[in-house]
Amino acid sequence: MMNHRLSVLLLLAISLLPSVAADIFYGPGGSHVARSETSGSTTRYYDRSGSYLGKAERNGNNTRYYDKSGSYVGQSTTSGSTTRYYNRSGSYEGQATTSGSNTRYYNRSGSFEGSSTHSSSGTRYYDKNGSYRGSKR
């Protein structure tokens, strides 16, 4: 049996570890398709089998995205309620605009691509025709 001093030290060490927030992504049929884990300013993404897909690193209003091999693939910049997305060469790819609990997504031409709604039970995603495409909880 572990002595009291060691158990207190282990509990203290565990409490000092950075907390990890996790989200599960579900497809339109309700099946688990991916997950993400956020610790500090880094979010790591995994497919349904647990294979690493890449990460996002946030620094203030800017987020840089990397693929599974660590190569830079793009970034986003948030100003107010608008987030703009850029590819690895810096070309504009599209934007997301948030109003309250609703977000609308647009491609580089400004055409509407879809939306999401956020509530206490998670986020639901819809395509440009309003069809349900999945959720994040």
C-alpha positions as CSV (number, residue, x, y, z in Angstrom):
1,M,0.0,0.0,0.0
2,M,1.2,3.5,-0.9
3,N,2.2,5.6,2.1
4,H,0.3,8.8,2.8
5,R,3.1,11.2,1.8
6,L,3.6,9.6,-1.6
7,S,-0.2,9.6,-2.3
8,V,-0.4,13.3,-1.4
9,L,2.6,14.1,-3.7
10,L,0.9,12.1,-6.6
11,L,-2.4,14.0,-6.1
12,L,-0.5,17.3,-6.1
13,A,1.4,16.4,-9.3
14,I,-1.7,15.3,-11.1
15,S,-3.5,18.5,-10.1
16,L,-0.7,20.6,-11.6
17,L,-0.9,18.9,-15.0
18,P,-2.4,21.1,-17.6
19,S,-6.1,20.3,-18.1
20,V,-7.1,18.8,-21.4
21,A,-10.4,19.6,-23.0
22,A,-11.7,17.1,-25.5
23,D,-14.4,17.2,-28.2
24,I,-15.9,14.4,-30.1
25,F,-17.1,14.9,-33.7
26,Y,-20.0,13.0,-35.1
27,G,-21.2,12.5,-38.6
28,P,-24.8,13.1,-39.8
29,G,-25.7,9.5,-38.9
30,G,-24.5,10.0,-35.3
31,S,-21.3,7.9,-35.7
32,H,-18.0,9.0,-34.1
33,V,-15.8,10.4,-36.9
34,A,-13.0,12.3,-35.0
35,R,-11.9,13.9,-31.8
36,S,-9.8,16.8,-30.7
37,E,-7.9,17.5,-27.5
38,T,-7.0,21.0,-26.4
39,S,-4.3,21.8,-23.9
40,G,-3.3,25.4,-23.4
41,S,-3.1,27.0,-26.8
42,T,-2.7,23.8,-28.8
43,T,-5.5,21.6,-30.2
44,R,-4.6,18.1,-31.6
45,Y,-6.9,16.3,-33.9
46,Y,-7.4,12.5,-34.3
47,D,-9.5,10.4,-36.6
48,R,-12.0,7.8,-35.3
49,S,-9.3,5.1,-34.9
50,G,-7.1,7.5,-32.8
51,S,-4.6,8.3,-35.6
52,Y,-3.1,11.7,-35.3
53,L,-4.2,14.1,-38.1
54,G,-2.5,17.4,-37.1
55,K,-2.7,20.4,-34.8
56,A,-3.7,24.0,-34.4
57,E,-1.6,26.4,-32.4
58,R,-3.3,29.6,-31.2
59,N,-1.4,32.8,-30.4
60,G,-3.7,35.7,-29.6
61,N,-6.0,36.2,-32.6
62,N,-3.9,34.0,-34.9
63,T,-4.0,30.3,-35.3
64,R,-1.5,28.3,-37.3
65,Y,-2.4,24.8,-38.6
66,Y,-0.1,21.8,-39.2
67,D,-0.6,18.4,-40.8
68,K,0.3,15.1,-39.1
69,S,4.0,15.3,-40.3
70,G,4.3,18.8,-38.7
71,S,4.2,20.7,-42.0
72,Y,2.6,24.2,-41.9
73,V,-0.7,24.1,-43.9
74,G,-2.3,27.5,-43.2
75,Q,-3.5,30.0,-40.7
76,S,-6.5,31.9,-39.5
77,T,-6.9,35.4,-38.1
78,T,-9.8,36.6,-36.0
79,S,-10.9,40.2,-35.8
80,G,-14.1,40.9,-33.9
81,S,-16.7,38.3,-35.1
82,T,-14.9,37.4,-38.3
83,T,-12.3,34.7,-38.8
84,R,-10.4,34.7,-42.1
85,Y,-8.6,31.6,-43.4
86,Y,-5.4,31.5,-45.5
87,N,-3.5,28.6,-47.1
88,R,0.2,27.8,-46.7
89,S,1.2,30.3,-49.3
90,G,-0.9,33.1,-47.6
91,S,-3.7,33.1,-50.2
92,Y,-7.2,33.9,-48.8
93,E,-9.4,30.8,-48.7
94,G,-12.6,32.0,-47.0
95,Q,-14.1,33.3,-43.8
96,A,-16.5,32.5,-40.9
97,T,-18.7,35.2,-39.4
98,T,-20.3,34.7,-36.0
99,S,-23.4,36.4,-34.6
100,G,-24.5,35.1,-31.2
101,S,-24.5,31.3,-31.3
102,N,-24.6,31.1,-35.1
103,T,-21.7,31.0,-37.5
104,R,-21.9,31.3,-41.3
105,Y,-19.1,30.1,-43.5
106,Y,-18.1,31.5,-46.9
107,N,-15.6,30.4,-49.5
108,R,-12.9,32.7,-51.1
109,S,-15.4,34.0,-53.7
110,G,-17.8,35.1,-50.9
111,S,-20.3,32.3,-51.6
112,F,-22.2,30.9,-48.6
113,E,-20.9,27.3,-47.8
114,G,-22.7,26.4,-44.6
115,S,-23.4,27.3,-41.0
116,S,-23.2,26.1,-37.4
117,T,-25.2,26.6,-34.3
118,H,-23.6,26.4,-30.8
119,S,-25.5,25.5,-27.6
120,S,-24.7,24.1,-24.2
121,S,-25.1,20.6,-25.7
122,G,-22.5,21.2,-28.5
123,T,-22.2,22.5,-32.0
124,R,-24.3,21.4,-35.0
125,Y,-23.1,21.8,-38.6
126,Y,-25.2,22.4,-41.7
127,D,-24.3,22.6,-45.4
128,K,-25.3,25.4,-47.7
129,N,-28.7,23.8,-48.3
130,G,-29.4,23.6,-44.6
131,S,-28.9,19.8,-44.4
132,Y,-27.4,18.5,-41.1
133,R,-23.8,17.5,-41.6
134,G,-22.7,16.5,-38.1
135,S,-21.9,17.8,-34.6
136,K,-19.2,18.4,-32.0
137,R,-19.7,17.7,-28.3
